[in-house]
């Protein structure tokens, strides 16, 4: 990704450099155009000073072949110069820089030669004008071109002097013009050297600018990559924390704050290993990750508001280029819901297994029990057995109790047949309320009802009655004499809520985690099926049961969904996975992965 970004912006950098060079060449061409204009001015002045501005046909006949050829050459050079100038400013690269430079060199040379020839001996030292082409050639194309132009102009000087001076040999002419020839070579060498030096510096500057632009683009690419990575970490759906090797927190992302409620400034500098309740486990994890190994596991942790949650954690050390561990990366995922569903599914499987077993053996057990009960009744009615009637009644009572237990087992079955009718929960509670209040008064406990009107639901009346009786009886048994139990109904969002609140001492964490499990009970004479039956009934009605407990008592909530309850007439099928929600707990539990 970084290479793509740099490659993309290198093209932009190259385009910027090319535009800069084009602007520089344009300025140079404009400068040379002014130079050519000045050459024409020099020609004009030379003609005026050499009294050649006014000429007649005898001196310069129009049909003179040399004059016509020279004039034609000048016109062609002017046309070529105009074409070169036009294309040098266009965006189409049709003519090379060497061609353009050659055109700018040839025209001043022709103008100078014309000036020298036309002026002749009318002006003293007019041959010094040949320094001008040497200067232009050296400044345009460098030292080699300057020296070559110096040689050419030196030859022109010698030829001109040879034609205009009598009686001197070439050696004498060379000696007499040695200063001029030396000046030409020095000019070509010095100015050309400066041009070459300037070109080298320009290339170096171009390379430096290109390198500088590349570094800037790379820096921007790195910044963009870091920004993207930072946003990915910050907006990650997982909880991310970075600490030093000692466990001091340096960074947390937004998801960590949203799940736990802790702000960054509240946790920065805190030590993740400083947990007195799990010091041994933390020490083991600390040694694992600081040895260069990653650790994976499940942790039960506490939020800022005191609520507990489960998270699947991976702690990975990362090192610098030297291989030294510098930081620890802690990535975790909130699995509270998954753990709750997993636990609930296991509990539902237990309930269903017990119910299916009961359904399978109920007939075989009840038949002999019915026979035994009938014979006990017959024996009890006989006078010769009247002295044992009390024992017979006790045995009959125990048989009835055993039969009721079998009935409760059958109630746990998930596929139990239901008779659903559209009826009102409040009506069912009001029918049972006098019976419940009478039971409470027997033990000096009181029941209050706060019943709001709620929508009708599809309910199995017998099962809902059993649900209400079980929850209320559990609440009464949990309270000391003089306690008050409150039954409420109300609508909350898309749910009808039925709650039973007692004034007992609350439910401990260990008991709360096992609540609803078949055969688990805290009563001396209980069998542990009351709440298990309640959860099964709730599941078959697509309802949920949640518990809120504390030192001042407990509240059991049963929530019926209005839409699903009213639209679904086949509620005895698949169990609702979220039929149990625990809202309390304590301690840190670690499960190694």
C-alpha positions as CSV (number, residue, x, y, z in Angstrom):
1,X,0.0,0.0,0.0
2,X,2.9,2.4,0.9
3,X,4.7,1.6,-2.4
4,X,1.5,2.3,-4.4
5,X,1.0,5.6,-2.7
6,X,4.7,6.6,-3.3
7,X,4.5,5.5,-6.9
8,X,1.3,7.4,-7.5
9,X,2.8,10.6,-6.0
10,X,6.2,10.2,-7.8
11,X,4.3,10.8,-11.0
12,X,2.9,14.0,-9.5
13,X,6.4,15.0,-8.4
14,X,7.9,14.4,-11.9
15,X,5.1,16.5,-13.4
16,X,5.9,19.3,-11.1
17,X,9.6,19.1,-11.9
18,X,8.9,19.1,-15.7
19,X,6.7,22.1,-15.3
20,X,9.4,23.9,-13.4
21,X,12.0,23.0,-16.1
22,X,9.6,24.2,-18.9
23,X,9.1,27.5,-17.1
24,X,12.9,27.8,-16.8
25,X,13.4,27.1,-20.5
26,X,10.7,29.5,-21.4
27,X,12.5,32.3,-19.4
28,X,15.8,31.3,-21.1
29,X,14.2,31.5,-24.6
30,X,12.7,34.9,-23.8
31,X,16.1,36.0,-22.6
32,X,17.7,34.8,-25.9
33,X,15.0,36.5,-27.9
34,X,15.9,39.8,-26.3
35,X,19.6,38.9,-27.1
36,X,18.7,38.4,-30.7
37,X,16.8,41.7,-30.8
38,X,19.9,43.4,-29.3
39,X,22.0,41.7,-32.1
40,X,19.8,43.4,-34.7
41,X,20.2,46.7,-32.9
42,X,24.0,46.2,-33.0
43,X,23.7,45.4,-36.7
44,X,21.7,48.5,-37.3
45,X,24.1,50.7,-35.3
46,X,27.1,49.2,-37.1
47,X,25.5,49.9,-40.5
48,X,24.8,53.5,-39.5
49,X,28.2,54.1,-38.0
50,X,29.8,52.4,-41.1
51,X,27.8,54.6,-43.4
52,X,26.2,51.6,-44.9
53,X,22.7,52.3,-44.0
54,X,22.2,54.2,-47.3
55,X,23.5,52.2,-50.2
56,X,23.0,52.4,-53.9
57,X,22.5,49.9,-56.6
58,X,26.1,50.2,-57.8
59,X,27.6,49.3,-54.3
60,X,25.1,46.6,-53.6
61,X,23.3,45.5,-56.8
62,X,20.1,43.7,-56.0
63,X,20.9,41.0,-58.5
64,X,24.3,40.4,-57.0
65,X,24.3,36.6,-56.3
66,X,26.2,36.7,-53.0
67,X,23.8,39.3,-51.6
68,X,20.8,37.4,-52.7
69,X,22.1,34.2,-51.2
70,X,22.9,35.9,-47.9
71,X,19.5,37.6,-47.8
72,X,17.8,34.3,-48.4
73,X,19.8,32.6,-45.6
74,X,18.8,35.4,-43.2
75,X,15.1,35.0,-44.2
76,X,15.3,31.2,-43.7
77,X,16.9,31.6,-40.3
78,X,14.3,34.1,-39.3
79,X,11.5,31.7,-40.4
80,X,13.2,28.8,-38.6
81,X,13.7,30.9,-35.5
82,X,10.0,31.9,-35.5
83,X,8.9,28.2,-35.9
84,X,11.3,27.2,-33.1
85,X,10.0,29.9,-30.8
86,X,6.4,28.9,-31.5
87,X,6.9,25.3,-30.7
88,X,9.1,26.0,-27.6
89,X,6.2,27.6,-25.9
90,X,3.7,24.9,-26.8
91,X,3.0,21.8,-24.7
92,X,3.8,19.4,-27.6
93,X,7.4,18.3,-27.4
94,X,8.0,18.3,-31.2
95,X,11.5,19.8,-31.3
96,X,14.4,18.9,-29.1
97,X,16.3,21.3,-26.8
98,X,19.5,20.9,-28.9
99,X,17.6,22.0,-32.0
100,X,16.2,25.0,-30.2
101,X,19.6,25.9,-28.8
102,X,21.2,25.5,-32.2
103,X,18.6,27.9,-33.7
104,X,19.3,30.5,-31.0
105,X,23.1,30.2,-31.7
106,X,23.0,30.3,-35.5
107,X,20.9,33.4,-35.9
108,X,23.2,35.7,-33.8
109,X,26.2,34.2,-35.7
110,X,24.7,35.1,-39.0
111,X,23.7,38.5,-37.8
112,X,27.3,39.1,-36.6
113,X,28.9,37.8,-39.8
114,X,26.6,40.0,-41.8
115,X,27.5,43.0,-39.7
116,X,31.2,42.4,-40.0
117,X,31.0,41.8,-43.8
118,X,28.7,44.8,-44.5
119,X,30.6,47.2,-42.2
120,X,33.9,46.1,-43.4
121,X,36.7,48.5,-42.6
122,X,34.2,51.3,-41.9
123,X,34.5,50.7,-38.2
124,X,37.6,49.9,-36.2
125,X,37.8,46.5,-34.6
126,X,34.4,45.4,-35.9
127,X,35.7,41.8,-35.8
128,X,35.3,42.0,-32.1
129,X,31.6,41.5,-32.7
130,X,32.4,37.8,-33.3
131,X,32.9,37.5,-29.5
132,X,29.1,37.7,-29.3
133,X,28.4,34.3,-31.0
134,X,31.0,32.7,-28.9
135,X,29.5,34.1,-25.7
136,X,26.0,33.0,-26.8
137,X,27.1,29.5,-27.8
138,X,29.0,29.0,-24.6
139,X,26.2,30.2,-22.4
140,X,23.6,28.1,-24.3
141,X,25.4,24.8,-24.9
142,X,28.4,24.8,-22.6
143,X,32.2,24.6,-22.8
144,X,32.6,22.3,-25.8
145,X,30.2,24.3,-28.0
146,X,31.8,27.5,-26.8
147,X,35.3,26.3,-27.7
148,X,34.0,25.0,-31.1
149,X,32.4,28.4,-31.8
150,X,35.6,30.1,-30.7
151,X,37.5,28.1,-33.3
152,X,34.9,28.9,-36.0
153,X,34.9,32.6,-35.2
154,X,38.7,32.7,-35.1
155,X,38.8,31.3,-38.6
156,X,36.2,33.9,-39.6
157,X,38.4,36.6,-38.1
158,X,41.5,35.4,-40.0
159,X,39.5,35.1,-43.3
160,X,38.1,38.6,-42.8
161,X,41.5,40.1,-42.1
162,X,43.0,38.1,-45.0
163,X,40.5,39.6,-47.4
164,X,40.7,43.2,-46.1
165,X,44.5,43.4,-45.4
166,X,47.2,43.2,-48.0
167,X,50.7,41.9,-47.6
168,X,50.3,39.8,-44.4
169,X,50.7,36.1,-44.2
170,X,48.4,33.9,-42.2
171,X,51.0,33.6,-39.5
172,X,51.3,37.3,-39.3
173,X,47.5,37.7,-39.3
174,X,47.3,35.2,-36.5
175,X,49.9,37.0,-34.4
176,X,48.3,40.4,-35.0
177,X,44.9,39.0,-33.9
178,X,46.2,36.7,-31.1
179,X,44.6,38.8,-28.4
180,X,41.2,38.6,-30.1
181,X,41.5,34.9,-30.7
182,X,42.6,34.3,-27.1
183,X,39.7,36.4,-25.9
184,X,37.3,34.2,-27.9
185,X,38.8,31.0,-26.5
186,X,38.9,32.3,-23.0
187,X,35.3,33.5,-23.4
188,X,34.2,30.1,-24.8
189,X,36.1,28.2,-22.1
190,X,35.1,30.4,-19.1
191,X,31.5,31.1,-20.0
192,X,31.0,27.5,-21.1
193,X,32.6,26.2,-17.9
194,X,30.2,28.3,-15.9
195,X,27.3,27.0,-18.0
196,X,28.4,23.4,-17.4
197,X,28.7,24.1,-13.7
198,X,25.3,25.7,-13.6
199,X,23.8,22.7,-15.5
200,X,25.4,20.3,-13.1
201,X,24.1,22.3,-10.2
202,X,20.7,22.4,-11.8
203,X,20.7,18.6,-12.2
204,X,21.8,18.2,-8.6
205,X,19.1,20.5,-7.6
206,X,16.6,18.6,-9.7
207,X,17.7,15.4,-8.1
208,X,17.5,16.9,-4.6
209,X,14.1,18.3,-5.3
210,X,12.9,15.0,-6.6
211,X,14.4,13.1,-3.6
212,X,12.9,15.7,-1.3
213,X,9.5,15.3,-2.9
214,X,9.8,11.5,-2.7
215,X,10.6,11.8,1.0
216,X,7.7,14.1,1.5
217,X,5.4,11.7,-0.3
218,X,6.8,8.7,1.7
219,X,6.3,10.7,4.9
220,X,2.7,11.5,3.9
221,X,2.2,7.9,2.9
222,X,3.5,6.7,6.3
223,X,1.3,9.3,8.0
224,X,-1.8,8.2,6.1
225,X,-1.0,4.5,6.8
226,X,-0.5,5.3,10.5
227,X,-3.8,7.3,10.5
228,X,-5.6,4.4,8.9
229,X,-4.2,1.9,11.3
230,X,-5.0,4.2,14.2
231,X,-8.6,4.6,13.0
232,X,-8.8,0.8,12.5
233,X,-7.6,0.2,16.1
234,X,-9.8,2.9,17.5
235,X,-12.9,1.8,15.7
236,X,-12.2,-2.0,16.1
237,X,-15.2,-4.1,17.3
238,X,-12.8,-5.8,19.8
239,X,-11.5,-4.3,23.1
240,X,-7.9,-3.3,22.5
241,X,-5.4,-2.3,25.2
242,X,-1.6,-1.6,25.0
243,X,0.6,-1.8,28.1
244,X,4.3,-1.7,28.8
245,X,6.1,-4.8,29.9
246,X,5.2,-4.1,33.6
247,X,1.5,-4.1,32.7
248,X,1.0,-0.3,33.0
249,X,-1.8,0.7,30.6
250,X,-0.7,3.1,27.8
251,X,-3.8,2.9,25.5
252,X,-7.4,1.7,25.3
253,X,-9.7,2.1,22.3
254,X,-13.3,3.3,22.1
255,X,-14.8,-0.2,22.3
256,X,-13.0,-0.8,25.6
257,X,-14.6,2.4,26.9
258,X,-18.0,1.6,25.6
259,X,-18.0,-1.9,27.2
260,X,-16.4,-1.2,30.5
261,X,-17.4,2.4,31.0
262,X,-13.8,3.4,31.9
263,X,-12.4,6.6,30.2
264,X,-8.8,6.6,29.0
265,X,-7.6,9.0,31.7
266,X,-9.1,6.8,34.3
267,X,-7.0,3.7,33.4
268,X,-3.8,5.1,31.9
269,X,-0.9,4.2,34.2
270,X,-2.9,1.5,36.0
271,X,-1.4,-2.0,36.3
272,X,-3.5,-4.8,34.8
273,X,-1.6,-7.4,37.0
274,X,-2.5,-5.7,40.3
275,X,-5.5,-7.9,41.3
276,X,-5.3,-9.1,44.8
277,X,-8.2,-11.6,44.3
278,X,-6.4,-13.4,41.5
279,X,-2.7,-12.7,42.2
280,X,-1.5,-16.2,41.4
281,X,-3.3,-16.3,38.0
282,X,-2.1,-12.9,37.1
283,X,1.5,-13.8,38.0
284,X,1.3,-16.9,35.8
285,X,0.0,-14.8,32.8
286,X,2.7,-12.2,33.5
287,X,5.5,-14.7,33.3
288,X,4.0,-16.3,30.1
289,X,3.8,-13.1,28.1
290,X,7.1,-11.6,29.3
291,X,8.8,-14.8,28.2
292,X,7.8,-14.0,24.6
293,X,4.8,-16.3,24.4
294,X,1.2,-15.3,23.7
295,X,-1.6,-16.1,26.2
296,X,-5.2,-16.9,25.4
297,X,-8.1,-17.5,27.7
298,X,-11.4,-16.4,29.1
299,X,-11.7,-13.8,31.9
300,X,-14.6,-12.6,34.0
301,X,-14.0,-8.9,34.7
302,X,-15.9,-6.1,36.3
303,X,-17.2,-2.9,34.6
304,X,-17.1,0.6,36.1
305,X,-20.7,0.3,37.2
306,X,-19.9,-2.9,39.1
307,X,-21.5,-5.3,36.6
308,X,-19.5,-8.3,35.6
309,X,-18.9,-9.5,32.0
310,X,-17.0,-12.3,30.3
311,X,-14.3,-11.7,27.7
312,X,-12.2,-13.9,25.5
313,X,-8.6,-12.4,25.9
314,X,-5.4,-12.7,23.8
315,X,-2.3,-11.1,25.3
316,X,0.6,-10.9,22.8
317,X,4.0,-9.3,23.4
318,X,5.6,-7.3,20.6
319,X,9.2,-6.5,20.1
320,X,11.4,-3.8,18.6
321,X,14.0,-4.4,15.8
322,X,16.5,-5.7,18.4
323,X,14.0,-8.4,19.5
324,X,13.4,-6.8,22.9
325,X,9.9,-6.9,24.2
326,X,8.6,-3.3,24.6
327,X,4.9,-3.6,24.9
328,X,2.0,-6.0,25.4
329,X,-1.1,-6.0,23.2
330,X,-4.3,-7.2,24.9
331,X,-7.1,-7.9,22.5
332,X,-10.4,-9.2,23.9
333,X,-14.0,-9.8,22.9
334,X,-17.1,-9.5,25.0
335,X,-18.6,-13.0,25.2
336,X,-21.0,-12.4,28.0
337,X,-24.0,-13.1,25.8
338,X,-22.4,-16.2,24.3
339,X,-21.6,-17.5,27.8
340,X,-25.2,-16.8,28.9
341,X,-26.6,-18.6,25.9
342,X,-24.2,-21.5,26.3
343,X,-25.2,-21.9,29.9
344,X,-28.9,-21.6,29.2
345,X,-28.8,-24.1,26.4
346,X,-27.0,-26.5,28.7
347,X,-29.7,-26.0,31.4
348,X,-32.5,-26.4,28.8
349,X,-30.9,-29.7,27.7
350,X,-30.8,-30.9,31.3
351,X,-34.5,-30.0,31.7
352,X,-35.5,-31.7,28.4
353,X,-33.5,-34.8,29.3
354,X,-35.2,-35.1,32.7
355,X,-38.6,-34.5,31.1
356,X,-38.1,-37.1,28.4
357,X,-36.9,-39.6,30.9
358,X,-39.9,-38.9,33.1
359,X,-42.2,-39.2,30.1
360,X,-40.6,-42.5,29.2
361,X,-41.0,-44.2,32.6
362,X,-44.1,-42.3,34.0
363,X,-46.6,-44.9,32.7
364,X,-44.6,-47.9,34.1
365,X,-44.2,-46.2,37.5
366,X,-47.7,-44.9,37.8
367,X,-49.5,-48.1,37.0
368,X,-48.0,-50.1,40.0
369,X,-48.4,-47.0,42.2
370,X,-52.1,-46.8,41.3
371,X,-52.5,-50.5,42.2
372,X,-50.7,-50.1,45.5
373,X,-52.7,-47.0,46.4
374,X,-56.0,-48.8,45.6
375,X,-55.1,-51.8,47.8
376,X,-54.1,-49.5,50.6
377,X,-57.4,-47.8,50.5
378,X,-59.2,-51.2,50.5
379,X,-57.2,-52.3,53.5
380,X,-57.8,-49.1,55.3
381,X,-61.6,-49.5,55.0
382,X,-61.5,-53.0,56.6
383,X,-62.3,-53.2,60.3
384,X,-59.6,-55.8,61.0
385,X,-57.0,-53.3,59.7
386,X,-58.5,-50.2,61.3
387,X,-55.6,-50.1,63.8
388,X,-53.2,-49.6,60.8
389,X,-55.4,-47.0,59.0
390,X,-53.1,-44.2,60.1
391,X,-50.1,-45.9,58.4
392,X,-52.2,-46.6,55.3
393,X,-53.1,-42.9,55.0
394,X,-49.4,-42.0,55.4
395,X,-48.4,-44.4,52.7
396,X,-51.2,-43.1,50.4
397,X,-49.9,-39.5,51.1
398,X,-46.4,-40.5,50.1
399,X,-47.7,-42.2,47.0
400,X,-49.5,-39.0,46.1
401,X,-46.4,-37.0,46.7
402,X,-44.4,-39.4,44.5
403,X,-47.1,-39.0,41.8
404,X,-46.8,-35.2,42.0
405,X,-43.1,-35.4,41.6
406,X,-43.6,-37.5,38.5
407,X,-46.0,-34.8,37.2
408,X,-43.3,-32.1,37.8
409,X,-40.8,-34.2,35.9
410,X,-43.3,-34.4,33.0
411,X,-43.7,-30.6,33.2
412,X,-40.0,-30.3,32.4
413,X,-40.4,-31.9,28.9
414,X,-39.8,-29.4,26.1
415,X,-42.3,-31.1,23.8
416,X,-45.1,-31.2,26.3
417,X,-48.5,-30.6,24.7
418,X,-49.9,-27.1,25.4
419,X,-53.4,-25.7,25.2
420,X,-53.0,-22.1,24.2
421,X,-55.8,-19.6,24.5
422,X,-55.8,-15.8,24.2
423,X,-56.3,-14.6,27.8
424,X,-55.2,-12.0,30.2
425,X,-52.4,-12.6,32.7
426,X,-53.9,-10.2,35.2
427,X,-57.1,-12.2,35.2
428,X,-55.3,-15.4,36.1
429,X,-53.4,-13.7,38.9
430,X,-56.6,-12.2,40.4
431,X,-58.2,-15.6,40.5
432,X,-55.2,-17.1,42.4
433,X,-54.6,-14.0,44.6
434,X,-57.0,-14.9,47.5
435,X,-55.5,-18.4,47.7
436,X,-52.0,-17.1,47.7
437,X,-52.8,-14.4,50.4
438,X,-54.4,-17.1,52.6
439,X,-51.3,-19.2,52.4
440,X,-49.2,-16.3,53.3
441,X,-51.2,-15.3,56.4
442,X,-50.7,-18.8,57.8
443,X,-47.0,-17.9,58.3
444,X,-47.6,-14.3,59.1
445,X,-46.5,-13.1,55.7
446,X,-48.4,-10.7,53.5
447,X,-49.0,-10.4,49.7
448,X,-49.6,-7.1,47.9
449,X,-50.7,-6.8,44.3
450,X,-49.8,-3.9,42.0
451,X,-51.5,-5.0,38.8
452,X,-51.6,-2.8,35.8
453,X,-53.7,-3.7,32.8
454,X,-51.8,-5.5,30.1
455,X,-52.6,-6.9,26.6
456,X,-54.0,-10.3,26.2
457,X,-51.5,-13.1,25.5
458,X,-51.6,-16.6,24.1
459,X,-51.2,-18.7,27.3
460,X,-51.7,-22.2,28.7
461,X,-53.7,-21.3,31.8
462,X,-52.7,-24.4,33.8
463,X,-49.0,-23.8,33.2
464,X,-49.1,-20.1,33.9
465,X,-51.0,-20.9,37.2
466,X,-48.2,-23.3,38.1
467,X,-45.5,-20.7,37.2
468,X,-47.2,-18.1,39.5
469,X,-47.7,-20.5,42.4
470,X,-44.1,-21.7,42.3
471,X,-42.6,-18.2,42.2
472,X,-44.9,-16.9,44.9
473,X,-44.3,-19.9,47.2
474,X,-40.6,-19.6,46.7
475,X,-40.8,-15.9,47.6
476,X,-42.9,-16.6,50.8
477,X,-40.4,-19.3,51.9
478,X,-37.5,-16.9,51.4
479,X,-39.0,-14.3,53.8
480,X,-39.0,-14.2,57.6
481,X,-42.4,-13.7,59.4
482,X,-43.8,-10.2,58.9
483,X,-42.4,-9.9,55.4
484,X,-44.2,-8.4,52.5
485,X,-44.3,-9.9,49.0
486,X,-45.3,-7.8,46.0
487,X,-46.8,-9.1,42.8
488,X,-46.7,-6.7,39.8
489,X,-47.7,-6.7,36.2
490,X,-46.9,-3.9,33.7
491,X,-46.0,-3.3,30.1
492,X,-42.5,-2.4,29.1
493,X,-41.8,-1.7,25.5
494,X,-42.9,-4.7,23.5
495,X,-43.1,-7.0,26.6
496,X,-45.6,-7.8,29.3
497,X,-43.7,-8.2,32.6
498,X,-44.8,-10.2,35.6
499,X,-42.6,-9.8,38.7
500,X,-42.5,-11.3,42.2
501,X,-40.5,-9.3,44.8
502,X,-39.7,-10.7,48.2
503,X,-38.0,-9.2,51.3
504,X,-35.7,-12.1,52.0
505,X,-31.9,-12.0,52.4
506,X,-31.1,-12.4,48.8
507,X,-29.5,-15.1,46.7
508,X,-25.8,-15.8,47.0
509,X,-23.6,-15.8,43.9
510,X,-23.0,-19.6,44.0
511,X,-26.7,-20.3,44.3
512,X,-27.6,-17.8,41.6
513,X,-25.3,-19.4,39.1
514,X,-27.1,-22.8,39.7
515,X,-30.6,-21.5,40.0
516,X,-33.1,-23.3,37.7
517,X,-30.9,-26.4,37.5
518,X,-33.0,-29.6,38.0
519,X,-32.6,-31.2,41.5
520,X,-30.7,-28.2,42.9
521,X,-32.3,-26.9,46.0
522,X,-31.4,-25.0,49.2
523,X,-34.5,-26.3,51.1
524,X,-34.2,-29.2,53.6
525,X,-37.2,-31.0,52.1
526,X,-37.1,-29.7,48.6
527,X,-36.5,-31.7,45.4
528,X,-35.1,-28.9,43.2
529,X,-37.8,-28.9,40.5
530,X,-39.9,-25.8,41.3
531,X,-37.8,-23.2,39.5
532,X,-36.7,-25.7,36.9
533,X,-40.4,-26.1,36.0
534,X,-40.8,-22.3,35.9
535,X,-38.0,-22.0,33.4
536,X,-39.5,-24.7,31.2
537,X,-42.9,-23.1,31.2
538,X,-41.3,-19.7,30.3
539,X,-39.4,-21.3,27.5
540,X,-42.5,-22.9,26.0
541,X,-44.2,-19.5,26.1
542,X,-41.2,-17.8,24.5
543,X,-40.8,-15.8,27.7
544,X,-37.6,-15.0,29.7
545,X,-36.9,-15.1,33.4
546,X,-34.3,-12.8,35.0
547,X,-33.3,-12.4,38.6
548,X,-32.2,-9.2,40.4
549,X,-31.0,-9.9,43.9
550,X,-29.4,-8.2,46.8
551,X,-29.2,-8.1,50.6
552,X,-32.8,-6.6,50.8
553,X,-34.4,-9.4,48.8
554,X,-34.9,-10.7,45.3
555,X,-37.1,-9.9,42.3
556,X,-38.0,-12.5,39.7
557,X,-39.1,-11.0,36.3
558,X,-41.0,-13.0,33.7
559,X,-41.1,-11.2,30.4
560,X,-43.6,-12.2,27.7
561,X,-43.1,-10.7,24.2
562,X,-46.3,-9.3,22.9
563,X,-45.6,-9.7,19.2
564,X,-44.2,-13.2,19.2
565,X,-46.8,-14.4,21.8
566,X,-49.8,-13.1,19.8
567,X,-48.5,-14.1,16.4
568,X,-47.1,-17.5,17.2
569,X,-49.6,-20.3,17.9
570,X,-47.0,-23.0,18.0
571,X,-45.0,-22.1,21.0
572,X,-44.1,-25.6,22.1
573,X,-41.2,-25.9,19.7
574,X,-37.7,-24.6,19.9
575,X,-36.7,-23.1,23.3
576,X,-35.8,-19.4,23.5
577,X,-32.0,-19.2,24.1
578,X,-32.2,-16.1,26.2
579,X,-34.7,-17.3,28.8
580,X,-32.3,-16.7,31.8
581,X,-30.4,-13.5,32.4
582,X,-28.2,-13.1,35.5
583,X,-27.5,-9.6,36.5
584,X,-25.2,-10.1,39.5
585,X,-22.1,-12.0,40.4
586,X,-18.6,-11.4,41.8
587,X,-15.0,-12.5,41.4
588,X,-12.6,-13.0,38.6
589,X,-12.7,-16.4,37.0
590,X,-10.1,-17.4,34.5
591,X,-10.4,-20.3,32.1
592,X,-7.2,-21.3,30.3
593,X,-7.5,-21.7,26.5
